[in-house]
Amino acid sequence: MGFARACSVALVGVEGVVVEVQADLEPGVAAFTLVGLPDKSLSESRDRVRAAVVNSGAEWPQKKLTVGLSPASVPKSGSGFDLAVAVSVLGAAERIEPRAIADLVLIGELGLDGRVRPVRGILPAVLAAAEAGYHQVVVPEQTAGEASLVPGVSVLGVRSLRQLIAVLTGEPVPDEPTVTEEGRPDPMLAGLMVPGAGVGTGLAPGFARDAHCPDLADVAGQQAARTALEVAAAGGHHLLLQGPPGAGKTMLAERLPALLPPLTRQESVEVTAVHSVAGILPPGEPLVRTAPYCAPHHSATMQSLVGGGNGLARPGAVSLAHKGVLFLDEAPEFSGKALDALRQPLESGQVVIARSAGVVRLPARFLMVLAANPCPCGRHTLHGAGCECPPSAIRRYQSRLSGPLLDRVDLRVEVQPVHRADLMGQGGRGETTAVVAGRIKEARLRSAERLAGTPWTVNSEVPGHELRTRWVTAPGALDAAERDLERGLLTARGLDRVLRVAWTVADLAGRDRPDGRDVGLALELRTGIGRGAGATVGGIS
């Protein structure tokens, strides 16, 4: 009778649970039993592991074999347990010393020929192993760079089971030649990328991040919208762009990610973990360093926006846009159910999805940009354009964006049609992305210095109570906002959001605290009612 154990990781969303893979050999009729709540793909590992062990030159034990996955109450899915199952079986058969694999975490799929194929979710799996106190991890060679992002963990990347057996037994490590022909993609990477999953995120296969970066100077006119874009990027505030077709709403939204500062190391690891689980992490780029941009089509379902699917939920658009931009073009065309599902992640910064297989918590701290036409035909605000939409149709169209959702949007800007002088460049080009991004970086440094020692990093995350008590505005700065609150033009949440925007405007202007001008511009950007603050870039100076 032989017994051995190794470890692997079961992913629940982007969180991992270390699973002990136990193999037990007993005299009896040769059989292979796998227990511990495996799914279909994991149950099929019995045949994959048997063929991989035999084709790697090892002898398959002709005894009664039972492999248990503990804790048995946690659902387990995917083919990433293959490597741990094979090694534990070889340990029970005494081909490998059992003590050498007892504290070893192994993640990877086995081919029938014994090659180790990469799987999705390596980074969150290794993070979970490190948090559980494990220091040695074995992963497929193609994902060793991704696993190495976790500090304090020794990573071994292997090409085949034959190589791993040699390493664990102290034998000479055989050289496994690559079978990929020059100029052809590596077939071993097929399991990492889900076809079409990265479309709209800027991370689809073949997407070159630096091939073309849209510049803000390409946008003609739109001074008020440019100011709103700058404020949104500096403070992480949600933005609504409303105007006729062709005014430049999509152009503005596409240039927002380049205004955001580069991700910090911690933010990069969080974003990379989500993209790794979703299967949109580009090969050869294990770490996402720039803010992601996700623009789902208006026919997207609620599950594709917030996450879902059969069994345990998969990350949706709000999680793929974590620490980046979620752009909803033609927002009124989205289903009301899908839009209202965004309310909770907009407030909490995470999505909690309950399924019969378990509860999944996914990060969703994003900057939302909504773009909408004023009416179904889009010509309602244009003088002499011949809008034929009846008032009832206009009301129904505009009411598709519910009040509770709009109350969570800090900035609402009316995008005006572009004039001939602006389009032909007679007024000169606007500021470039580099210039505006420099101001945004300085503003974020000011807010980061003020928020040092707190759990918040940008103004949009600070609770209203803290802004009213811990960081106070200039005397009399909130008089106009308080009057709007008394008149019912602002809700309590709306007042807090105006205060957050005012702090961002003050950071952009280099002031220590907001004054009446900053609050006036914040009110103008939220309500669209002129306050004499001058909603332009110059109005921040």
N, C-alpha and C positions, 0 to 999 in steps of 0.2 A: 504494500500500500504506500502511495506517495502523495505528498501534499505540497503545494507551493502557491504563493500569492504575489501579484504585482498590482499596480494601480493605474487607473485611467481617470478621465474626467467626463461627467455627463453635464451637458449645457442645458440650462433652463433660461431661455432668452439670451442675455449676455452675461448671466451669472453661472458659475460652475460649481459642481459638487464632486469632490473626489470620490471615486468608486473603487472599491477593493475587488479585484478580479481573482477569485480563488479557484484553483484546479485541484481535483481530488481523483486519484486512481485507485480502483479496487478490483480484486479478482472477479471475474464474471464474463458474461457475454459482451463482446466489444460493442460499445454504444457511446454516443456523444449527446449529453443532455445539457442544455443551457437554460438557466433559471435566473430570475431577478428582474422581471418586467421588461424584457427586451421587445423592441418593435420588429416589424417584418424584416427590415434591412439588417438588423442586428442578429436576428435568428438565422439568417442566411450565412452568417459568418462561420458557421460550423463547416460548411463545405469549402469556403474560401481558405480557412485556416488549415484544414486537413491537406488540401492540395498544395498550399504554400509551404508547409513544413516538409512534405515529401519531396517537392521539387527543389527545396533548399539543401537536400542531402541528408536530412535528419530522418530518423525512424519514427513512424507514428505508433504510439503505444496501443497494443491490441488488448485493451482491458476496458472495463466499465469506467467511463470518464464523465465526471460531472463538473461543470463550470458554473460558479455562482457569482452574481454581481451584487455586491453589498454596498450600501443599504438597499434592500429589496423593494422598499416602498417608493423609491424614486424612479419615475419612468426614464427609460434609456432608449436612445434612438441613434441611428447613424452607423456608419462603418468604421468610426474612429477607434473602436474597441478591439479591432482585429489584432493589432500588434501586441496588446496586453494579454489577450486570450492565448495567442500562440506562445508567448514567452512563459506564461504561467503553466501551460501544458508541458512545455519542454522542461521547466523546472520540476514539475511533479514526476516526470519521467527520468529525472536526474541527468539529463543532457546538459543542463545548466545548473550551477549551484543555486539552490533556492534562496540562500541568504543574500546573494548578489542582486536579487531583483525585488526583495521585500519592500524596499523604500524607493523604488524606481517608478516614475510616472511615464507611461508609454502611450502615445497618441499617433494613430495612423491606420490607413486601410491597406490590406494585403491583396495583391493580385495573385492569380493562380500560379504564376511563375515565381512567386516569392518577393517580387519587387514591392517596395513600400510607397504607396500613393498618398499624396497630400489630401487633407480634408479641410473643410471650412471651420472657423472658430478656434484656430490655434492660439491666438493671443489671449482671449478671455479664459481659455482652458489652462494655459500656463499661469496666468494671473491667479486663478483659483488654486492651483497647486502650490504656488508660492505663499499664498495667504494661509494655506493649511499646513505650512511648515516643511514642504518638500523642496529639495535643492537640486535634484537631478532629474532631467526630463529628456526623453528620447522622442524625436519627431521626424517626419520625412525631411530629406535634405532640402527640398524646394522651399520649405517653410521655416528653416532654421533661423533665417534672418528675422522673421516675425516673432519667433519665440525668444530670440535674444534681446528683444526690447524690454523684457522683464528683468530688473536688476536682482542680483543675488541668486540666480538660478544657472546651473551648469547645463548647457544644451548640447546634445549630441544629435547631429543630423545623419541619417543613414539612408542608403539607397535600396537596400534589400534586407530581408530577414537573415540571409547568409552572412552579411557583414555584421549584423547585430550579434549573432551567435558567436562569431569569432571574437568580437570585442569583449563579450561577457565571459568567455572561456579562456581568454588569453592566447588564442591561436592567431596566426598571421591573418590579417584582414585582406580578403580577396578584393581585387579591383573589379568594380562593376562598370563596364563601358556603357556609355550612353548610346541609345539606339535611335536617337532623333537625327534625321538627315538635315544637313545644313540648309537653312532657309525655310524650314518647316517648323510650325509651333510644336512645343513639347507636349505630347499626348498625356503625360503624367499630370499636367496642370488642368486637365479637363474638369475635374471635380471641384476646383476652387471657384470657378466663375459660373454663375447661373446665367444662361443666355437671356439677354434683355433686361437683367435686373438693374444694371447700372445706367440705363438710358434715362436721361433727365436728371441725373445726379452729377454729371461731369466725370464719372468714374467708370464709364462703360469701356469694354475692350476696344482698343484702338484710339481712345481719346487722349489727345496730347494736351496736357494742362497748360504748357507754356507756348503752344503753337500760335495762339491768338488770344490776347487778353483785351477785351473791349475797354476802351478809354472813355472816361466821362466827358472829355472834350468833344466827343463825337455828337453829343446831345445838343441840339440847337435850342437856345432859349431856355424856358422852364426854370427860371431862377427860384421860384417858390418850391418846386419839386426837388431841385438840387439841394436846397437848404434842408428840406425834410429828409432827404437821403443821407445827408451828412450827419444830422442829428440822430437819425435811426442807427447809423453805424457806430457813432460815438457812444451811445448809451444802451444799445441793444433794444430799441423800442420798435414795436410793431407798427406797420405802415399800410395805409389804404390810399391807392392812387385811383382817382375817379376822373374820367374824361372821355371824350369822343375817340373813335378809332383813329389810329395814325398819329396820335399826339405824342407818342414816345413813352408810354407806360412800360412796355416790355423792355425797351432799351435801358430805361433807368434801373429796372430791377436786375437786369443782367450785369450791370456794372457795380452793383452793391457788394458782391463777395470780394472784389478786388480792393474795396475800401476798408474792409475789416483787417485788423492786424493779424499777423501769423499766429497760429495756435501755439499755446504753451506746451511743454512736454506732457503734462498731465492731460490736457485737453486732446492732444494728438493721440495719446494711448486710448482715451475713451472713444474717440471717433473711429480709430482703427479697429477697435474691438467690435463695434457695431457693424462696420462694413465687412469685417471678416466673417461674422456670423451670417450676414445677408448674402455673401458671395459676390461682392462687387469690388473687392480689394484687388487692384491691378497687380499682376505678377511682377516681381522685381522692385516694387515700391511698398515695402512692409509698413511704412509709417506715413500717415496722412498729415501733412504739415500746413495745409491751407484750408480755409473754411469751406465746407461742402456747400453745394448749391443743388437743390432738388426742386424740380418744376413738374409735378404730376399733371396729367391731362384732366380736363374737367369731367370726364366720364369715370374718373377713379371712384371706387367704392369706399365705404367707411373702413373696411378691413385693410385696403391698400394704403390708406392715409395714416391710420393710427396703429396698424398692426393687426395680425390675425392669421387665419388659415386653419386647416385641419390639424387636430392634435394641439401641441403646444404652439403658441402664437409666434409668428416671425416678425421681424422689425418692419414697420411701415415707413411712409415718407417722413413723418415727423421725427422718427428716430434716425433715419438716414441723413436728415438735415441737422442733427444734433451739433451744436456749436457753429452752425452755419445759417444759411438762408433757405426758407421754404417759400417758394413763389407760387401763388395760386392765381394764374391768369384766367380771365373770364370767371371770376369768383361766383357771380350769381348763377352760373350754369352748373356749378357743383350741386349735388343733392343736399337738401337741408339737413338730412340726417348726418351726412359726412361732415358738413361744416360745423354743426353743433357738437360733434364729437371732439372738436379741437378745443373746446372751452377748458376742459380739465388740464390737458398738458400745457396750455398757455399760462395757467396759474401755477401749477406745481412743478413744471419742468420734467415730468416723467409720465409714462403711461403704464397703468396697471390693468392687465387683461386677465380675466378669470375664464378658465376653460375646465372641462371635466378632467383633463389630464393634469391640471395644475394651474397655478397663478404665475404669470410672467410680469416682471417689472422691467421696463425699457427706458433708457434716458431719452429725453425730448426737450432739451433746452435750446430753442431755435429762435431766429428772428423771422417773423412772418410778414410777407408782403402780399397784399391783395390788390388786384387790378380789376376794375369794373367799368362798364359803359353806363351812361346815365339812363338808358332805356334800351329796349330790345333792338331798335334800329341804330342806336348810338348817336343820333343827331339831335337829341332833345335840347342840349345846351348851345347848339349852334344857331346863330341868328340867320334866318332866311334859308336854312338847309332843308326845309320841308319835312320835318318830323311828322309822321302820320300815326304815331302811337297814341291811342286814347289815354286819358288820365288814369283810368282803372288799370290798364296794362302797365303803365309806368310805375304805379304804386305797387302792383304785384311783383314787378321785376326788382324794384329796389328793396322790397321787404324780404327777399330771399336771403339777404344778409341780416340775420336776426339782431335785435337790440342787445341781448347779452353778449353776442360775439363782438359786435362793434364797440361795446363798452370796454372790451379788453384791448382795443386798438388805440395806441397813444397818439398817432399822427394821421390826420385825414386831409389830403391835399387834393384840390381840384386842378387837374392837369389841363391847361388851356391849349387850344390849337396853335400850332407854330405859325408865326408871321413870316411874310416873305423876306423881310430884312434879316431875321434870325437865320432862316434856312439858307439864304445865299451868303451868309457869313459877313454881312455888312456891319454887324455890330461886334465883330471879332469873336474868336473862339472862347468858350468858357474855360474854366480851370481844368487842368488835367487830373487824372486819377492820382498821380503821385503827389501833387500839391495838396489835394483834399485829404488823402490818406495820411500825410504828414501831420495835418492839424488834428485828425482823429486820433492818431497815435499819442500826441501830446495830451489831448483831452482824457484819453484812457489812462495815461500815466498819472494825471492829477486825481482822477477818481480812484485809481488803485492805491495811491498814497493815502487818500482820505479813508478808504475802506480797509486799510491794512489791519489785520487782526480780527476781521469779521468773516463770516462764511460767504460774503457777497463779493463779486468782482466787478460788476457794472451797475450803473444807476437803476436800470430797469428791474433788478433783482431785490433792491432794498425795500423792506416793508414800509408802508406809509407811516406807521407809528414811530419808527426810528427817524424818519425824515422830519417829522413834526416835533420831536422831543430831543433827539441827539444832535442833529444838524439843522439848525434853525436858519431861516431866510432873513434877509434884511427887514427892518421894521417897515410895516405897511406893504410889503411886496405881495402878500396874498389877498389884499383887499378885493381886487376884481374877481379872483377865483371864489372867494367866500360869497360874494354877491351872486355869482352864477349858481352856486350851490343852494342858496336860499330861494332863488327863482326856479329851481328845478332843472336848470340847464346842464347841471353836472350832478352825477351821483357821488357817493362817498368814495367809491373806487375811482371814479373819474378824477376827483380832486387829488387823490394820491398819485395818479398817473401824470397829471399836470405838474405836480411837484417834482416828480422824477425827471420829466422832460426839462423843467426849469433848471435843475441841477446840471443836466447835460449841456444846456445852452451856456450856463455859466462856466463850465469847464472848457468849452470851446472858445469862449471869450477871454479866458484867463482870469476870471474873477474868483474870489475866495468863497463867495456865497451868492445865491440868486438875488437879484433886485427886482423892481417892478417891471423893467424892460424884459428881463428873462421870463418872468411869469406871463407877461403879456404875449410874448412870442409863442410860449408853450400853449396858451389858451387859443391863440390864433391858429396854430398848427393842429389843434385838436378839434375845435369847433368850426373852423373855416370862416369865422366872423372877424372882420378886420378890427385890430386893437391899436392901430397906429404904431406897431412894433416894427413893421417892415419885414415881411417874411422872405428875406433874401439872404444870401451869404453875407452881404454887407451888414445886415441887421444883427449879426452875431458879434461883430467887432465892437 
